[in-house]
Amino acid sequence: MVVVLLGVLLLLPGLSRSWAAEDEPKEDGIIKVTANKIEEDVTDVPQSITVIDEITLEEKGIKDIPDVIREIPNMRR
């Protein structure tokens, strides 16, 4: 699961550019987790999951993976 999480985190710089291009952020409020190859709602997953949304990224000035890691409890480089 850590590998999947880190893979997703590597996409953050590219995603932030696409978010900046949008006028209005989309908020559907649904987060699906597929780490176990089965789609589950984030509230039904037995593992600890930290979700960092676009607003938090901007407010805290998160620009890269080390910044994200500092925001996740018990996550180390």
C-alpha positions in Angstrom: 0.0 0.0 0.0 2.9 2.4 0.7 4.2 1.8 -2.8 0.8 2.7 -4.3 0.6 5.8 -2.0 4.1 6.9 -3.1 3.2 6.3 -6.7 0.2 8.6 -6.3 2.2 11.2 -4.5 4.7 11.3 -7.5 1.8 12.6 -9.6 1.2 15.6 -7.4 3.3 18.1 -9.4 1.6 17.2 -12.6 -1.9 17.3 -11.0 -1.3 20.7 -9.4 -0.7 22.2 -12.9 -4.0 20.8 -14.2 -5.8 22.1 -11.1 -4.5 25.5 -11.7 -5.9 25.4 -15.2 -9.4 24.8 -13.9 -11.7 27.8 -13.1 -13.7 25.9 -10.5 -12.5 22.8 -8.7 -14.7 19.7 -8.9 -15.9 18.3 -5.7 -17.8 15.1 -5.8 -16.8 14.1 -2.3 -16.2 10.5 -3.3 -12.8 8.8 -2.7 -12.4 5.3 -4.0 -9.5 3.2 -2.8 -8.3 0.4 -5.1 -5.1 -0.7 -3.3 -6.5 -4.2 -2.8 -7.6 -4.5 -6.4 -11.1 -4.1 -5.2 -12.8 -0.7 -5.3 -13.9 0.4 -1.8 -15.1 3.6 -0.3 -12.4 5.3 1.8 -14.5 5.0 4.9 -14.7 1.2 4.6 -10.9 0.5 4.2 -9.4 -1.0 7.4 -6.0 0.7 6.8 -5.2 4.3 7.8 -5.6 6.7 4.9 -4.7 10.4 4.8 -6.5 12.5 2.2 -4.9 15.9 1.4 -7.2 18.0 -0.8 -6.3 20.8 -3.2 -7.2 23.5 -0.7 -4.8 22.0 1.9 -2.1 21.7 -0.7 -2.4 25.4 -1.5 -2.8 26.7 2.1 0.2 24.8 3.4 2.3 25.5 0.3 2.9 21.8 -0.5 4.9 21.6 -3.6 6.7 18.3 -3.6 6.8 14.8 -2.0 8.8 15.7 1.1 6.2 18.4 1.9 3.4 15.8 1.6 5.3 13.3 3.8 5.7 15.9 6.5 1.9 16.3 6.6 1.1 12.6 7.0 1.2 11.3 10.5 3.7 8.4 11.0 5.0 8.7 7.5 8.8 8.8 7.0 11.2 9.2 4.1 
